[in-house]
Amino acid sequence: MIRTQLDQVALNVVDLHKQFSINEALKGVSFTANRGEVVALLGDNGAGKSTLVNCIAGKLEPSHGEIQINGRAQVFSSPSMAQASGIAVVYQDLALVKEMTVVENLFLNNEIKHRNVILNRLGWLDKKAMLKHGQKLLQRLTNMAIDLNMPVSKLSIGQQQVVALIRAVNVGADIIVMDEPTTALGNEQYNHVAELIRLLSSQGVTILLVSHNLVQVKALCDRAVVLFQGQSVADVSVSECNEMELLALINGVMQDETSVRLACEYAR
């Protein structure tokens, strides 16, 4: 699938800082992500990835710096404000209500009210409309067989991951942040999630992928932004780096291209 919107900046993070008491978790993180681009966010434990994601998601307010969505500076004081700006985060725990059905999860906090005026005012939901729309979403976005009336707890981890992604699309997200989405997946389940990521990016959705799996990063991502000790130390094209070079960046071995090449030659 050909993407034609990669020159349109969807997300611009500018000199982002976050201070917790005496600890500065982010020390000036800057990067961009374009429409239809899949950008990996890489870094070792403690590099600042979770803090960065929480700032983008509206869970934390930066101490300094700016987050721009489609060229406009935004201040997120809550996740709902970030969502209203077109941002959705699929965390590692997926945040699905396991006792509820798939269709109920797809429309959670975004339910379709009954068309009848009186029933609408009474808060009745149009379950038939949600089921029909949910079926259309599944048909458009995945060939994975998922029963919309089944409780989420009965689904495989891969199916739950797909449901969480489709829910993000259903709330109108233009930017989706995924936190370690393929950690617990087998090959077949991973392939379904990877196919959906590629499909969404081909439709202009920006994907930020937090991952430690460099093989999958190489397979799925266009660029990689690397954090080290709270700073963004590299922004590289994935096609121009091998896994050893990315690992050297993550470990802070390099600060320039020459250092990376030398470190990788040594590692070989």
C-alpha positions as CSV (number, residue, x, y, z in Angstrom):
1,M,0.0,0.0,0.0
2,I,1.4,3.4,-1.0
3,R,1.3,6.2,1.5
4,T,1.2,9.7,0.0
5,Q,1.0,11.8,3.1
6,L,4.3,11.3,4.8
7,D,5.4,14.9,4.3
8,Q,2.5,16.2,6.4
9,V,3.5,16.6,10.1
10,A,0.8,15.2,12.4
11,L,2.7,15.3,15.7
12,N,5.5,17.7,16.7
13,V,7.1,17.3,20.1
14,V,9.2,20.3,20.9
15,D,11.8,20.5,23.7
16,L,9.6,18.5,26.1
17,H,10.7,18.4,29.8
18,K,9.0,16.7,32.8
19,Q,10.2,17.2,36.3
20,F,9.2,15.0,39.3
21,S,10.6,16.7,42.4
22,I,14.3,16.6,42.0
23,N,14.2,14.0,39.2
24,E,13.9,15.2,35.6
25,A,12.4,12.3,33.6
26,L,12.4,14.2,30.3
27,K,15.2,16.6,29.5
28,G,14.3,18.2,26.1
29,V,12.7,15.6,23.9
30,S,12.0,16.7,20.3
31,F,10.7,14.8,17.3
32,T,8.1,14.7,14.6
33,A,5.8,12.1,13.3
34,N,4.1,12.5,9.9
35,R,0.7,11.4,8.7
36,G,0.7,7.7,7.7
37,E,4.1,7.1,9.3
38,V,5.0,4.4,11.8
39,V,7.6,5.7,14.2
40,A,9.3,3.5,16.8
41,L,10.0,5.0,20.2
42,L,13.0,3.2,21.5
43,G,15.0,3.3,24.8
44,D,16.1,1.2,27.7
45,N,14.2,1.0,30.9
46,G,14.3,4.5,32.6
47,A,14.9,6.3,29.3
48,G,11.7,8.3,29.6
49,K,9.4,6.4,27.2
50,S,6.5,6.0,29.6
51,T,6.7,9.6,30.7
52,L,6.7,10.8,27.1
53,V,3.7,8.6,26.3
54,N,1.8,9.8,29.3
55,C,2.5,13.4,28.3
56,I,1.2,12.8,24.8
57,A,-1.8,10.9,26.2
58,G,-2.7,13.7,28.6
59,K,-2.0,11.8,31.7
60,L,0.9,14.1,32.6
61,E,1.4,17.8,31.9
62,P,4.9,18.6,30.7
63,S,7.0,21.0,32.9
64,H,8.2,22.7,29.8
65,G,8.0,22.3,26.0
66,E,5.2,21.9,23.5
67,I,3.1,19.3,21.8
68,Q,1.7,20.3,18.5
69,I,-1.0,18.4,16.7
70,N,-1.4,19.3,13.0
71,G,0.7,22.4,13.5
72,R,-1.3,23.7,16.5
73,A,0.1,23.8,20.1
74,Q,-2.0,21.8,22.5
75,V,-2.2,21.6,26.3
76,F,-3.6,18.4,27.5
77,S,-4.7,18.3,31.2
78,S,-6.6,15.0,30.8
79,P,-6.7,12.0,28.5
80,S,-10.1,13.1,27.3
81,M,-8.5,16.3,26.0
82,A,-5.9,14.3,24.1
83,Q,-8.5,12.1,22.7
84,A,-10.5,15.1,21.5
85,S,-7.4,16.1,19.6
86,G,-7.2,12.8,17.8
87,I,-4.8,10.9,20.1
88,A,-5.5,7.3,21.3
89,V,-3.1,5.2,23.4
90,V,-3.2,1.4,23.4
91,Y,-1.4,0.4,26.5
92,Q,0.2,-3.0,27.2
93,D,-2.8,-4.0,29.4
94,L,-5.1,-2.8,26.6
95,A,-7.6,-1.2,29.0
96,L,-10.4,-3.4,27.8
97,V,-13.3,-4.3,30.1
98,K,-12.9,-8.1,30.0
99,E,-16.4,-8.9,31.3
100,M,-18.0,-6.8,28.5
101,T,-18.6,-7.9,24.9
102,V,-16.4,-6.9,22.0
103,V,-19.1,-4.5,20.7
104,E,-19.5,-2.9,24.1
105,N,-15.8,-2.4,24.3
106,L,-15.6,-0.9,20.8
107,F,-18.2,1.7,21.8
108,L,-17.2,2.2,25.4
109,N,-17.7,5.9,26.3
110,N,-18.7,6.4,22.6
111,E,-22.1,4.7,22.6
112,I,-24.7,5.3,19.9
113,K,-27.9,6.6,21.5
114,H,-31.3,5.4,20.3
115,R,-32.7,7.4,17.4
116,N,-36.1,7.6,19.1
117,V,-36.2,11.1,20.7
118,I,-37.8,9.9,23.9
119,L,-35.7,6.8,24.3
120,N,-32.6,8.9,23.5
121,R,-33.4,11.3,26.3
122,L,-33.9,8.3,28.6
123,G,-30.4,7.2,27.7
124,W,-31.3,4.1,25.8
125,L,-28.6,2.8,23.4
126,D,-29.1,1.7,19.8
127,K,-27.5,-1.8,20.2
128,K,-28.4,-2.8,16.7
129,A,-26.7,0.2,15.2
130,M,-23.6,-0.4,17.3
131,L,-23.5,-4.1,16.2
132,K,-23.9,-3.2,12.5
133,H,-21.2,-0.5,12.7
134,G,-18.9,-2.8,14.6
135,Q,-19.3,-5.5,11.9
136,K,-18.4,-2.9,9.2
137,L,-15.3,-1.9,11.2
138,L,-14.1,-5.5,11.5
139,Q,-14.7,-6.1,7.8
140,R,-12.9,-3.0,6.8
141,L,-9.9,-3.4,9.1
142,T,-9.2,-7.1,9.7
143,N,-9.8,-10.6,8.4
144,M,-9.5,-12.0,11.9
145,A,-12.6,-13.9,13.0
146,I,-14.0,-12.1,16.0
147,D,-17.5,-12.6,17.5
148,L,-18.8,-9.1,18.5
149,N,-21.1,-10.6,21.1
150,M,-18.4,-12.6,22.8
151,P,-16.9,-11.3,26.1
152,V,-13.4,-9.9,25.6
153,S,-12.1,-12.3,28.3
154,K,-12.8,-15.2,25.9
155,L,-10.6,-13.7,23.1
156,S,-6.9,-14.5,22.5
157,I,-4.4,-11.8,23.3
158,G,-3.9,-11.1,19.6
159,Q,-7.7,-10.7,19.1
160,Q,-7.8,-8.3,22.1
161,Q,-5.0,-6.3,20.7
162,V,-6.9,-5.9,17.4
163,V,-10.1,-4.9,19.3
164,A,-8.1,-2.2,21.2
165,L,-6.8,-0.9,17.9
166,I,-10.2,-0.8,16.2
167,R,-11.7,0.9,19.2
168,A,-9.0,3.7,18.8
169,V,-10.0,4.0,15.1
170,N,-13.7,4.1,16.1
171,V,-13.2,7.1,18.4
172,G,-11.6,9.0,15.5
173,A,-7.9,8.8,16.4
174,D,-5.5,10.2,13.8
175,I,-2.5,9.4,16.1
176,I,-2.3,6.0,17.8
177,V,0.4,5.2,20.4
178,M,1.0,1.5,21.0
179,D,2.9,0.4,24.1
180,E,4.6,-3.0,23.5
181,P,1.7,-4.3,21.3
182,T,3.3,-7.6,20.2
183,T,5.1,-8.7,23.4
184,A,3.0,-11.7,24.2
185,L,1.9,-12.7,20.7
186,G,2.6,-15.8,18.7
187,N,3.5,-15.5,15.0
188,E,0.0,-15.8,13.7
189,Q,-1.4,-13.3,16.1
190,Y,1.5,-10.9,15.5
191,N,0.8,-11.1,11.7
192,H,-2.8,-10.0,12.2
193,V,-1.7,-7.0,14.4
194,A,1.1,-6.1,12.0
195,E,-1.3,-6.2,9.0
196,L,-3.7,-3.9,10.8
197,I,-0.8,-1.4,11.7
198,R,0.2,-1.3,8.0
199,L,-3.4,-0.9,6.9
200,L,-4.0,2.0,9.3
201,S,-0.8,3.7,8.3
202,S,-1.8,3.4,4.6
203,Q,-5.0,5.2,5.5
204,G,-3.1,8.2,7.0
205,V,-3.1,7.2,10.6
206,T,0.1,8.0,12.5
207,I,1.4,5.2,14.6
208,L,3.9,5.6,17.5
209,L,5.2,2.1,18.4
210,V,6.9,1.6,21.8
211,S,8.9,-1.6,21.5
212,H,11.9,-3.5,22.6
213,N,11.7,-6.0,19.7
214,L,14.1,-4.6,17.1
215,V,13.2,-7.3,14.5
216,Q,9.6,-6.1,14.6
217,V,10.7,-2.5,14.6
218,K,12.7,-3.1,11.4
219,A,9.7,-4.9,9.8
220,L,7.0,-2.3,10.8
221,C,8.5,1.1,11.2
222,D,9.7,3.9,8.9
223,R,11.8,5.8,11.5
224,A,13.0,5.3,15.1
225,V,13.3,8.0,17.7
226,V,15.7,6.9,20.5
227,L,15.5,8.1,24.1
228,F,18.5,7.9,26.4
229,Q,18.4,9.2,30.0
230,G,15.4,11.4,29.3
231,Q,16.7,12.9,26.0
232,S,16.0,12.3,22.4
233,V,19.5,11.3,21.1
234,A,18.7,10.0,17.6
235,D,16.0,10.1,14.9
236,V,17.0,7.6,12.2
237,S,15.5,5.9,9.1
238,V,14.9,2.3,10.1
239,S,15.8,1.2,6.5
240,E,19.3,2.7,6.9
241,C,20.1,1.0,10.3
242,N,20.6,-2.6,11.3
243,E,19.5,-4.0,14.6
244,M,23.0,-3.7,16.1
245,E,23.1,0.0,15.2
246,L,19.7,0.6,16.9
247,L,20.9,-1.3,19.9
248,A,24.0,0.8,20.1
249,L,21.8,3.9,20.1
250,I,19.5,2.5,22.8
251,N,22.5,1.8,25.0
252,G,24.0,5.2,24.6
253,V,27.1,3.9,22.9
254,M,27.0,6.4,20.1
255,Q,26.3,10.1,19.7
256,D,27.0,10.3,16.0
257,E,26.9,8.0,13.0
258,T,30.6,7.3,13.1
259,S,30.4,6.1,16.7
260,V,27.5,3.8,15.8
261,R,29.4,2.3,12.9
262,L,32.5,1.7,15.0
263,A,30.4,0.2,17.8
264,C,28.7,-2.2,15.4
265,E,31.9,-3.3,13.8
266,Y,33.3,-4.0,17.3
267,A,30.1,-6.0,18.1
268,R,30.5,-8.1,15.0
